[in-house]
Amino acid sequence: MNILIVYAHPDPQSLNASLKDYAVRHLQAGGHTVQVSDLYAMEWNAILQADEIPERADHRADILREQEKLRWANTVIFQFPLWWFSMPAIMKGWVERVYTLGFGYGVGEHSDQRWGDRYGEGTLAGKRAMLLVTAGGWESHYSPRGINGAIDELLFPIHHGILFYPGMEVLPPFLLYRTGRMNEALFAEACARLGQRLDTLATTAPIPFRRQNDGDYDIPAMTLKATLAPGAQGFKAHLAQPPSLL
Ligand SMILES: Cc1cc2nc3c(=O)[nH]c(=O)nc-3n(C[C@H](O)[C@H](O)[C@H](O)COP(=O)(O)O)c2cc1C
């Protein structure tokens, strides 16, 4: 497979750098071709420019290179440390600039009957994506009743709004918590767990987000049909199976 790792960490000595190096080695040893977009090393310009907004889209060489990598990839891994409950700003800026009109959004025919190709369809349809995220907090802090909020909910805007929106199937994330207590044994354990996830990228069941154009939503309101998941609201409503069955 062709695998793209979009990677955001400024320090080549970090835990994230070690995990990224492990992932690249492991995937290459498995016969895959890997490209890494190392955003800090590339000095990625994360600031969307005035002449890149849709009406005046003037695609820059750096944007086109990243779009080409996305087209090339069968699977895309987004790796980052959780910073203030989300991705580092440099990666958000990568999304804002690379997902141009006609590439990341505004794809397909748009009418009152069909709201374009998005949420399961679009430029990146047929590809798989996975987040690889490290967090200082404990797993329990991110559990369904944890004080930080449930990790599935914190990651929903990335999973659903950034990965599923332009068409990718979204695999459950690889999460590494409590990074402050890392040592050699725990790192080896994390690599073993990560290796298993990398070995099953092609076969792991994706998160069952509802596809926009499969009939689950009223058009053009784009609300979930009243007969589906009655009572469910918010993020969970967009899962075709309730989380308890996952
Ligand atoms: C700016 C910043 C913001 C952070 N925000 C969070 C956070 O919201 N939740 C959390 O659990 N850890 C947070 N952390 C801790 C990092 O997630 C943790 O240090 C990182 O995952 C460890 O990996 P690294 O050694 O590769 O940086 C934050 C760290 C920094 C520097």
The ligand as an SDF file (V2000), in Angstrom:
LIG
                    3D

 31 33  0  0  0  0  0  0  0  0999 V2000
    0.9310   23.1140   24.0410 C   0  0  0  0  0  0  0  0  0  0  0  0
    0.5820   21.8150   24.7020 C   0  0  0  0  0  0  0  0  0  0  0  0
   -0.7410   21.5020   24.9080 C   0  0  0  0  0  0  0  0  0  0  0  0
   -1.1030   20.2720   25.4710 C   0  0  0  0  0  0  0  0  0  0  0  0
   -2.4230   19.9730   25.6260 N   0  0  0  0  0  0  0  0  0  0  0  0
   -2.7780   18.7490   26.0950 C   0  0  0  0  0  0  0  0  0  0  0  0
   -4.1550   18.3720   26.1790 C   0  0  0  0  0  0  0  0  0  0  0  0
   -5.0630   19.1070   25.8180 O   0  0  0  0  0  0  0  0  0  0  0  0
   -4.4500   17.1410   26.6730 N   0  0  0  0  0  0  0  0  0  0  0  0
   -3.4740   16.2810   27.0910 C   0  0  0  0  0  0  0  0  0  0  0  0
   -3.8130   15.1700   27.5310 O   0  0  0  0  0  0  0  0  0  0  0  0
   -2.1630   16.5980   26.9900 N   0  0  0  0  0  0  0  0  0  0  0  0
   -1.7930   17.8070   26.5100 C   0  0  0  0  0  0  0  0  0  0  0  0
   -0.4690   18.1350   26.3790 N   0  0  0  0  0  0  0  0  0  0  0  0
    0.5380   17.0830   26.6570 C   0  0  0  0  0  0  0  0  0  0  0  0
    0.9650   16.4180   25.3430 C   0  0  0  0  0  0  0  0  0  0  0  0
   -0.1080   15.7680   24.7240 O   0  0  0  0  0  0  0  0  0  0  0  0
    2.1050   15.4390   25.5950 C   0  0  0  0  0  0  0  0  0  0  0  0
    3.1590   16.1610   26.1720 O   0  0  0  0  0  0  0  0  0  0  0  0
    2.5450   14.7670   24.3150 C   0  0  0  0  0  0  0  0  0  0  0  0
    1.5380   13.9310   23.8140 O   0  0  0  0  0  0  0  0  0  0  0  0
    3.7990   13.9270   24.5800 C   0  0  0  0  0  0  0  0  0  0  0  0
    4.3910   13.5600   23.3510 O   0  0  0  0  0  0  0  0  0  0  0  0
    5.7680   14.2200   22.8850 P   0  0  0  0  0  0  0  0  0  0  0  0
    6.8060   13.8670   23.9460 O   0  0  0  0  0  0  0  0  0  0  0  0
    6.0710   13.5810   21.5600 O   0  0  0  0  0  0  0  0  0  0  0  0
    5.5710   15.7030   22.8080 O   0  0  0  0  0  0  0  0  0  0  0  0
   -0.0890   19.3630   25.8570 C   0  0  0  0  0  0  0  0  0  0  0  0
    1.2610   19.7100   25.6530 C   0  0  0  0  0  0  0  0  0  0  0  0
    1.5900   20.9080   25.0810 C   0  0  0  0  0  0  0  0  0  0  0  0
    3.0470   21.2420   24.8610 C   0  0  0  0  0  0  0  0  0  0  0  0
  1  2  1  0
  2  3  1  0
  2 30  2  0
  3  4  2  0
  4  5  1  0
  4 28  1  0
  5  6  2  0
  6  7  1  0
  6 13  1  0
  7  8  2  0
  7  9  1  0
  9 10  1  0
 10 11  2  0
 10 12  1  0
 12 13  2  0
 13 14  1  0
 14 15  1  0
 14 28  1  0
 15 16  1  0
 16 17  1  0
 16 18  1  0
 18 19  1  0
 18 20  1  0
 20 21  1  0
 20 22  1  0
 22 23  1  0
 23 24  1  0
 24 25  2  0
 24 26  1  0
 24 27  1  0
 28 29  2  0
 29 30  1  0
 30 31  1  0
M  END
$$$$
